[in-house]
């Protein structure tokens, strides 16, 4: 009766899910985490009488947990894997420990096949160690229980347990396919078959013909699996590679060669020369003459900085997948494009993060930079807030074209906010963790970003992102939570830290100066000084009439141009008036109705849009 009641509750919750798209891979990971914790708690509280019930879920928990640990190897998933092994060790019998051993062996074989033969994922030592440790523990569990009685499988019981599971899988397929038009892929079939087999094995091991709660869980998990691991990208999709270049004559040939050597051939390059003053044009034209068959478009515009150079390439994109490659970087191997396409082909996501290898000017290895485990939740935003608006993820992504042209264009290429967040719609994009290294990222001495001018430009984006975040949340004991989180992050345990926050607007008086101090030693820059003054003088209910004549409206991507004009005293006089008004800290701006949009964009450029209320007046 209790199991029927649980199954009914799960069914009611499933029916009320607003959209099937919410049943994504992170939903599955959450379900498996909660299921593992529940089984562990039941085992500790009630002991062996509940062993048969726990076995029903332990194999499925173990399989998915191991799968997600390979994709996102963080402290949380490592602990859950150890918990699953403990549950299996206490409960399983020789027949069921054979299943556990088989799961690990098959995943190990699949991993080696993908890594060494298909080159779809990179052969990382840490992920291989995870699989080897799982294999060793499975063998230990099996050997330690060899003295127990073996199970005898009754053929009729096998049929009776298979029927409801097959029915649940069939129903979930038709439900998701009818709404989302899913496409079957090798990864999707692999996961569904394993889920079905493990459900069957669990019922047999627990000596139950049908368990309604388990069947309902299998229905929900397979529905989420069909949704999560299907894609509208196909194996022949074109990849458009945008290469922005400024004075890249010395490195651009190596960059182009790294693309030309790829095993995947359906690609195009859109090379945008951002007003180079060296001989980049001559080098590129010579390269194109020597390689006339390569699909490379060469475009040139006046110097407007790299984000605007990338935007300039957008009308020329013909591919379904978009990737940004800078002219001083290299693709890490000849399999990168194949790996990037596979990541999007096997998952229903907006894009996929990858890792990068930092190298020096001569291409010598410095270190491997792995992107943090990504979860599209409010906790990810809170963790970005307590790191003072710094992007906790790498900027190297393979994007689906439709997302790149909409959300990425607005948030990253225009407003210079991390591409994985859609500020306008207050949501986090669905981006998977690609488990391969795609980029050799050159680190130069005297890098522009380390200069005072570069620091101001980076700080502009960080302040804009930070102010958007803290306007939606107030984090108690901000300094302490930030310190603890950053300490845990250094030892790879940041996934275990839940940021405590309240859905309330934060005050900027103490927060904004801290963000600025992490990048700059002084407030010489008038743009930054105005933002600092706003945080100190902010008066939410004070109003001011603003009607300033400005011809050009700047966005986050234009910060370098703006600062150049500011330093050369060629900036429009109206902006000096605007900075003076911003410094006063007025929380209400009364502006002519026809100029509302203009002032919204100006306030966004000065990073304080959320903190200022605009009221339209007739004038």
Secondary structure, DSSP 8 states (H G I E B T S, - for coil): -HHHHHHHHHHHHHHT-S-GGGS-HHHHHHHHHHHHHHHHHHHHHHGGGGHHHHHHHHHHHHHHHHHHHHHS--HHHHHHHHHHHHHHHHH--HHHHHHHHHHHHHHHHHHHIIIIII-SS---HHHHHHHHHHHHHHHHHHHHTTTS------HHHHHHHHHHHHHHHHHHHHHHHHHH-----HHHHHHHHHHHHHHHHHHHHTT-S--HHHHHHHHHHHHHHHHHT--S--TT--EEEEEEESS-TTTHHHHHHHHHT-S---EEEEEEEES-SSSHHHHHHHHHHH-TTS-EEEEEE----HHHHHHHHGGG--SSEEEE--TT-EESSTTHHHHHHHHHHTS-SSEEEEEEEEE-TT--EEEEE-------SHHHHHHHHHTTT--SS-S-EEEEHHHIIIIIIIIIIIT---TTEETTTTEE--EEEEEEEEEEEE--TT-GGGSHHHHHHHHHHHHHHHHHHHHH-B-TTHHHHHHHHHHHHHTT-GGG-----BSS----TTHHHHHHHTT-S---SHHHHHHHHHHHH-EEEEEEE-----S----GGGHHHHHHHHHTT-S-HHHHHHHHHHHHTEEEEEEEGGGHHHHHHHHHHTT-GGG-EEEEE--
